[in-house]
Structure formats: C-alpha cells, structure tokens
Amino acid sequence: MGRKFFVGGNWKCNGTTEEVKKIVNTLNDGQVPSQDVVEVVVSPPYVFIPLVKSLLRPDFHVAAQNVWVKKGGAYTGEISAEILVNLEVPWVIIGHSERRLILGESNEVMFFLPYLSFWVVIIVPEKFVGDKVAYALSQGLKVIACVGETLEQREARSTLDVVAAQTKAIADRISNWDDIVLAYEPVWAIGTGKVATPAQAQEVHSELRKWLHTNVSADVAAKTRIIYGGSVNGANSKELAAQPDVDGFLVGGASLKPEFIDIIKAAEVKKNA
Ligand code: PEP
C-alpha cells in the first residue's frame, strides 16, 4: 500500500475564540479529497483543542503542539501524554524548530543538580526529543516528529548530517515507526516566505528515506511518511507534492487561511501520479 498523503496545520500561538471558530468553519465548508486520499490534522493551541474537537468535521483530526517528556505530575505549565490521551487528542507535534531553538529543546537532556550551595547543570547525551517521541508513542499518541537544518548549517553543507543526527536521536529511542510522520522543516524556510525548491525538498526527503533504509529497515523506509514544512502555500503546494518522496506537508501560516484547503487538495497530485 502507498503512503497516504498527510497535511498538518500548525496554528502555533495564534487565535481568539472567534478566530478559531472562523477557521474551523472554513475547514468544515472546504471541498477536499476523501480520507482514503489524504489525512488532515490541525494543531490549535492547547486551550482551544476541546473547542476545535467539538466543532471540527469528523474526517479531520487534532494534534497538540508539544507534550511533556514523561509521565505527568509536578511539572507546572506542562501537558502530559496522559492528559492528551484523556482528551482524545490523537496526534502531537514533537521537536518543532521553534521549540528546539527558541525554547532550547535540543537533542540533549539537561539535569539541574544541587551541589553545595550551587545548582550544577549536567547535560547528558540522552535525547530529549527522542525521549518525548518514545514516551508519547508508549501512551498511544501518534507523532509528527520535526527535523531540519538552520541556514548556517545549510550553508556549511551539513544539512544531511544534521537531519540524520536528529532522526537518529529519535530512532535510538523507538522500535515501532507505525505511528510516526517525519516532518522535514528547514528552519530558514519556516515563516519566512522562503520555500525550499521542490528539488531541495526532494533531495533531503530522499536522503532521509535512504537513512531509514540503512539504519532502521527497508519496510520502515518504504512506509514512513516524510512531509515537508516551510512556507508552503496554495500556490507552491502542487509542485512540491509532485516530488516522489514528499508525502505531504506541515503548514504554519497558511493553515490559518482559506488556502489551507488548496494545500490539502494538492493530495490529488499523488492520486493522479
Ligand atoms: C511550521 O511552523 O511548521 C511551518 C512550516 O510554518 P510556515 O508554514 O509558516 O513556514
């Protein structure tokens, strides 16, 4: 069976109750290919998730934008996988570059230990993003796992090393890839209007698939959906979707606009391929 096209809408830290209702109404009125052709997931801020779930068409699903790394408890401000499962939220985005770079979530995990009268920061070579993915999967969530290089890393020609290391940090912690979608999101393309060319996207997706083939298995490489994110819009989505290893999109800014429907329709390109 082929890889079903996947379109995620990441609403980030946007919206009021009225704006959220308006976006959902637009989605509900949109004519899109059937669920056999495309899987659609939207990711509102946590607090709007119950509202969106209550209003959203049944063929679209919701995702959280982040999750705590382990079982919930005394972690003020965090949302655990258990809470998401309790609220029947099926998906979660993990490792988005805005969390990795602005909020300091790296591949490493930090411990703060008291020593005499100081706090000592110990960075251990465990993988924070990988741990999050592993814990979320263990609780029954499905994961959109993000990887991608910065502009400096691309200019230093280390794109493939960076995305391979980020993917390895996940692969090292999990054994089942059935519930993972891998999102390649070059940081320089996110929210900048500077989209990767179809050839640039295809090159990285194809290398990621080869990496999965070599380091995980042929089956996982063939089945795992690798989606592209970074300034996707209604106008550029069809050409990107036509690339053989582009299995869908993670969309930020344009997911708040009516053109998100056009992006979902780009799935037709694959159906007709
Ligand atoms: C994103 O936030 O995942 C993203 C791809 O944003 P944008 O589409 O706005 O570049």
Boltz pocket constraint, residues with backbone or C-beta under 6 A from the ligand:
constraints:
  - pocket:
      binder: B
      contacts: [[A, 10], [A, 185], [A, 189], [A, 190], [A, 191], [A, 192], [A, 193], [A, 229], [A, 230], [A, 231], [A, 232], [A, 250], [A, 251], [A, 252], [A, 253], [A, 254]]
      max_distance: 6.0
